[in-house]
Amino acid sequence: MTRYCLSIIALLLLFTFPSQAQQRNDAAFDQKLRKVDSLMRQGLPQSAGKLLNELRSSASLKGDAPRTLQTQLYLMKLNRMYKEDADSLDIEIAENKIRTEAFPMNAIWRSIAAGLYWDYYEAHRYEILARTTVAPGGLPSEANNGHSDFQLWDATRFFRHCSALYTASLQDAEALKRI
């Protein structure tokens, strides 16, 4: 998780070259993020989540994609700290963002999703490696809706999916270089 967070922060720095007015807004935004950190340290996840949702809505309305991404990543961190099914929630969020966001944000979300799947694989490797390989379409959830519950995947499926997401995130390399 740390690996993809650091890469996202680096990308965010590339997106923003603030003017003076924006620097004032950034200071207010940063102050609110410090408040979120404080609330999280105090063990007040609901208050932190409420403030993060407000920040995300504000950034989204302004069309500030880097700040929207930053607040969403904070919310995902909050999920991992306080929710039992955080893996599923965070992967679902990332997959939805891949479908709904435009370039370059969807490329970033593909990379984040790949990192989330890989983190899940590493955390549950002992269970996953003990599984029998299942042919595509062989899982019950795939037969019903064409999608699979990643928690039932074998190691090969994780490798293929993570690789496909990382490759897709770099698909338009020339456009990414211009950012």
Contacts in CASP RR format, 6 or more apart in sequence:
PFRMAT RR
TARGET T0000
AUTHOR 0000-0000-0000
METHOD contacts of the structure
MODEL  1
MTRYCLSIIALLLLFTFPSQAQQRNDAAFDQKLRKVDSLMRQGLPQSAGK
LLNELRSSASLKGDAPRTLQTQLYLMKLNRMYKEDADSLDIEIAENKIRT
EAFPMNAIWRSIAAGLYWDYYEAHRYEILARTTVAPGGLPSEANNGHSDF
QLWDATRFFRHCSALYTASLQDAEALKRI
1 80 0 8 1.000
1 115 0 8 1.000
1 116 0 8 1.000
1 119 0 8 1.000
3 115 0 8 1.000
4 111 0 8 1.000
4 112 0 8 1.000
4 115 0 8 1.000
4 116 0 8 1.000
5 73 0 8 1.000
5 77 0 8 1.000
7 111 0 8 1.000
8 69 0 8 1.000
8 70 0 8 1.000
8 73 0 8 1.000
8 108 0 8 1.000
8 111 0 8 1.000
8 112 0 8 1.000
11 66 0 8 1.000
11 108 0 8 1.000
11 179 0 8 1.000
12 66 0 8 1.000
12 69 0 8 1.000
12 70 0 8 1.000
14 179 0 8 1.000
15 65 0 8 1.000
15 66 0 8 1.000
15 179 0 8 1.000
16 22 0 8 1.000
16 26 0 8 1.000
16 66 0 8 1.000
18 26 0 8 1.000
29 55 0 8 1.000
29 59 0 8 1.000
29 67 0 8 1.000
32 51 0 8 1.000
32 55 0 8 1.000
33 55 0 8 1.000
33 70 0 8 1.000
33 74 0 8 1.000
35 51 0 8 1.000
36 48 0 8 1.000
36 49 0 8 1.000
36 51 0 8 1.000
36 52 0 8 1.000
36 55 0 8 1.000
36 74 0 8 1.000
39 45 0 8 1.000
39 47 0 8 1.000
39 48 0 8 1.000
39 51 0 8 1.000
40 48 0 8 1.000
40 78 0 8 1.000
40 81 0 8 1.000
45 78 0 8 1.000
45 81 0 8 1.000
45 82 0 8 1.000
48 78 0 8 1.000
49 75 0 8 1.000
49 78 0 8 1.000
52 71 0 8 1.000
52 74 0 8 1.000
52 75 0 8 1.000
52 78 0 8 1.000
53 71 0 8 1.000
53 75 0 8 1.000
55 67 0 8 1.000
55 71 0 8 1.000
56 68 0 8 1.000
56 71 0 8 1.000
56 72 0 8 1.000
56 75 0 8 1.000
59 67 0 8 1.000
59 68 0 8 1.000
59 70 0 8 1.000
59 71 0 8 1.000
60 68 0 8 1.000
65 105 0 8 1.000
69 105 0 8 1.000
69 108 0 8 1.000
72 93 0 8 1.000
72 97 0 8 1.000
73 112 0 8 1.000
76 86 0 8 1.000
76 89 0 8 1.000
76 90 0 8 1.000
76 93 0 8 1.000
79 86 0 8 1.000
79 89 0 8 1.000
79 90 0 8 1.000
80 86 0 8 1.000
80 90 0 8 1.000
83 89 0 8 1.000
87 116 0 8 1.000
87 119 0 8 1.000
87 120 0 8 1.000
87 123 0 8 1.000
87 151 0 8 1.000
88 151 0 8 1.000
90 116 0 8 1.000
91 113 0 8 1.000
91 116 0 8 1.000
91 117 0 8 1.000
91 120 0 8 1.000
91 150 0 8 1.000
94 109 0 8 1.000
94 112 0 8 1.000
94 113 0 8 1.000
94 116 0 8 1.000
95 113 0 8 1.000
97 105 0 8 1.000
97 106 0 8 1.000
97 109 0 8 1.000
97 112 0 8 1.000
98 106 0 8 1.000
98 109 0 8 1.000
98 110 0 8 1.000
98 113 0 8 1.000
99 106 0 8 1.000
101 109 0 8 1.000
103 172 0 8 1.000
103 175 0 8 1.000
104 175 0 8 1.000
104 176 0 8 1.000
104 179 0 8 1.000
107 168 0 8 1.000
107 169 0 8 1.000
107 170 0 8 1.000
107 171 0 8 1.000
107 172 0 8 1.000
107 176 0 8 1.000
108 169 0 8 1.000
110 165 0 8 1.000
110 166 0 8 1.000
110 168 0 8 1.000
110 169 0 8 1.000
111 165 0 8 1.000
111 166 0 8 1.000
111 169 0 8 1.000
113 165 0 8 1.000
114 161 0 8 1.000
114 162 0 8 1.000
114 163 0 8 1.000
114 165 0 8 1.000
114 166 0 8 1.000
114 169 0 8 1.000
115 162 0 8 1.000
115 165 0 8 1.000
117 150 0 8 1.000
117 158 0 8 1.000
117 161 0 8 1.000
117 162 0 8 1.000
117 165 0 8 1.000
118 158 0 8 1.000
118 162 0 8 1.000
120 150 0 8 1.000
120 151 0 8 1.000
120 158 0 8 1.000
121 128 0 8 1.000
121 155 0 8 1.000
121 158 0 8 1.000
121 162 0 8 1.000
124 151 0 8 1.000
125 155 0 8 1.000
128 153 0 8 1.000
128 154 0 8 1.000
128 155 0 8 1.000
128 158 0 8 1.000
129 155 0 8 1.000
131 152 0 8 1.000
131 153 0 8 1.000
131 154 0 8 1.000
131 155 0 8 1.000
132 154 0 8 1.000
133 154 0 8 1.000
133 156 0 8 1.000
134 152 0 8 1.000
134 154 0 8 1.000
134 157 0 8 1.000
136 142 0 8 1.000
137 143 0 8 1.000
137 146 0 8 1.000
137 148 0 8 1.000
139 148 0 8 1.000
139 149 0 8 1.000
139 152 0 8 1.000
141 147 0 8 1.000
141 148 0 8 1.000
141 149 0 8 1.000
141 152 0 8 1.000
142 148 0 8 1.000
148 157 0 8 1.000
150 158 0 8 1.000
150 161 0 8 1.000
153 161 0 8 1.000
170 176 0 8 1.000
END
